[in-house]
Structure formats: C-alpha cells, structure tokens
Amino acid sequence: MIGLAVGVIVSIAALAGGFSASNLMGPLTGGLIGVGAIVVLPLLYGGMAFLMALLVSWLYNVAAGLVGGIEVDVK
C-alpha cells in the first residue's frame, strides 16, 4: 500500500513535470514515468520488505542460537 501511495505521488509529480514547457524529452515522458512509478514502486517496496524480513529472521535465529531463545510454557 505504501508503494502504491508513493507511486501515485510520483506519478502526479511526473505528470506536472511532463506538462512543463522546458521538458526536453517530450510531453509524454512525464506520463510514462508516472505509470512506471505506479507499477515499479509497489514491486520495489514488496521486494525490499521481503529482503528485510529475511535479514531480521536470520538475525533473530542467530541471536536465539547464542542465548537459547525464548521458552514459553503453555498449560
């Protein structure tokens, strides 16, 4: 959801830049960047979240192996 929200913001900013008169690459460039941001940013955020989850779970397993982990008694 964060990637989609940021993608919408980047899309609006790119469209605003695409309509400016000083754009050297053409008026449709901003629109293409905006659409690309809506597609790419959610995938990027999802991939980064996956990598961070892998890293944190690995760090937890290393720390749990060193100190013995957490023991829970359920009656």
C-alpha positions as CSV (number, residue, x, y, z in Angstrom):
1,M,0.0,0.0,0.0
2,I,2.9,2.4,0.8
3,G,4.4,1.7,-2.6
4,L,1.1,2.4,-4.3
5,A,0.7,5.7,-2.4
6,V,4.2,6.8,-3.2
7,G,3.7,5.7,-6.8
8,V,0.7,7.9,-7.1
9,I,2.6,10.9,-5.7
10,V,5.5,10.3,-8.1
11,S,3.0,9.9,-10.9
12,I,1.4,13.3,-10.2
13,A,4.8,15.0,-9.9
14,A,6.0,13.4,-13.1
15,L,2.8,14.5,-14.9
16,A,3.2,18.0,-13.7
17,G,6.8,18.0,-14.9
18,G,5.7,16.5,-18.2
19,F,3.4,19.4,-19.0
20,S,6.1,22.0,-18.4
21,A,7.4,23.9,-21.4
22,S,11.1,23.2,-20.5
23,N,10.8,19.4,-20.8
24,L,13.4,18.3,-23.4
25,M,12.3,14.7,-23.8
26,G,8.7,15.4,-24.8
27,P,5.4,15.8,-23.1
28,L,4.6,12.1,-22.8
29,T,7.7,11.3,-20.8
30,G,6.1,12.5,-17.5
31,G,3.1,10.3,-18.2
32,L,5.3,7.2,-18.9
33,I,7.4,7.9,-15.7
34,G,4.2,8.3,-13.7
35,V,2.7,5.0,-15.0
36,G,6.0,3.3,-14.4
37,A,6.1,4.6,-10.8
38,I,2.7,3.1,-10.1
39,V,3.9,-0.3,-11.3
40,V,7.5,-0.3,-10.2
41,L,7.3,1.3,-6.7
42,P,4.9,-1.3,-5.2
43,L,7.1,-4.1,-6.5
44,L,10.2,-2.4,-5.2
45,Y,8.7,-1.9,-1.7
46,G,7.5,-5.5,-1.7
47,G,10.9,-6.8,-2.6
48,M,12.7,-4.7,-0.1
49,A,10.2,-5.8,2.6
50,F,10.9,-9.4,1.7
51,L,14.7,-8.9,1.9
52,M,14.4,-7.1,5.3
53,A,12.2,-9.9,6.7
54,L,14.8,-12.4,5.6
55,L,17.6,-10.4,7.3
56,V,15.7,-9.9,10.5
57,S,14.6,-13.5,10.8
58,W,18.2,-14.6,10.2
59,L,19.5,-12.2,12.9
60,Y,16.8,-13.5,15.3
61,N,17.8,-17.1,14.6
62,V,21.5,-16.3,15.2
63,A,20.7,-14.4,18.4
64,A,18.4,-17.2,19.6
65,G,21.0,-19.8,19.0
66,L,23.5,-17.8,21.1
67,V,21.3,-17.1,24.1
68,G,19.0,-20.1,23.9
69,G,15.9,-18.5,22.5
70,I,12.6,-17.8,24.2
71,E,10.8,-20.6,26.1
72,V,7.1,-20.5,26.6
73,D,5.1,-22.8,28.9
74,V,1.5,-23.4,27.9
75,K,-0.8,-25.2,30.3
